[in-house]
């Protein structure tokens, strides 16, 4: 099922600045309203509030009890939102030491450290060495190069996604993201101004 319509978004739980960035509050769940710390500088680009709300509105029935990977974690807000909404666990990965430190601090603020693991690692290296499988993977890497495509290729190559699992990839609206290949296929697309969110799903009926 593919949709290119805008997902409906409710009232934002956080403020946005002139760049459209979220005030970094948890939207709902056990940590609802908790304010998250944000990294300094422009290297890390947090998901805008309306985009995050749209993503979690679309995923509302695919979070509880799931194993989550927040691969380019930044502040950790996507994985933290998933944990707040009942995900079983979340692994956070970022190559920046300051990001990893902040993710740990944000998890403590939200009382979610018991279901989280945080790694300071390169995304490609982590995927190549990882032996776990995940039900939900968030991908919001830097927009400048092909790291998004390479990440999805690694997810398929190293069998990271569980049957029925979902990849949520964020990129500029004008960019076309090819499906990572069997057994993953395009499921849905959402557009929010200059941002596009593409959802891929692995066939849950396949024989492993």
QUIHU-V359415 format. One record per backbone hydrogen bond with DSSP energy under -0.5 kcal/mol. NH is the residue of the N-H (numbers start at 1). CO is the residue of the C=O. If there is no record, write none. Layout:
{{NH | CO} {NH | CO}}
This chain:
{{17 | 21} {20 | 17} {23 | 15} {26 | 34} {30 | 84} {32 | 29} {33 | 26} {34 | 31} {36 | 24} {45 | 43} {46 | 44} {52 | 48} {53 | 49} {54 | 50} {55 | 51} {56 | 52} {57 | 53} {58 | 54} {59 | 55} {60 | 57} {62 | 59} {65 | 86} {66 | 63} {68 | 66} {68 | 89} {69 | 136} {70 | 91} {71 | 69} {71 | 138} {72 | 138} {73 | 71} {73 | 93} {76 | 73} {80 | 76} {81 | 77} {82 | 78} {83 | 79} {84 | 80} {85 | 81} {86 | 83} {87 | 82} {88 | 66} {89 | 66} {90 | 115} {91 | 68} {92 | 90} {92 | 117} {93 | 70} {94 | 119} {100 | 96} {101 | 97} {102 | 98} {103 | 99} {104 | 100} {105 | 101} {106 | 102} {107 | 103} {108 | 104} {109 | 105} {110 | 106} {111 | 108} {112 | 107} {115 | 112} {116 | 113} {117 | 90} {119 | 92} {121 | 94} {121 | 119} {126 | 122} {127 | 123} {128 | 124} {129 | 125} {130 | 126} {134 | 160} {135 | 67} {136 | 67} {137 | 166} {138 | 69} {139 | 137} {139 | 168} {150 | 146} {151 | 147} {152 | 148} {153 | 149} {154 | 150} {155 | 151} {156 | 152} {157 | 153} {158 | 154} {159 | 156} {160 | 155} {161 | 155} {162 | 134} {164 | 202} {165 | 162} {166 | 135} {167 | 200} {168 | 137} {169 | 167} {169 | 198} {170 | 139} {171 | 196} {173 | 194} {175 | 172} {177 | 175} {178 | 176} {181 | 184} {184 | 181} {185 | 201} {187 | 199} {188 | 199} {189 | 3} {190 | 197} {192 | 195} {195 | 192} {196 | 171} {197 | 190} {198 | 169} {198 | 196} {199 | 188} {200 | 167} {200 | 198} {201 | 185} {202 | 165} {203 | 183} {206 | 203} {208 | 206}}
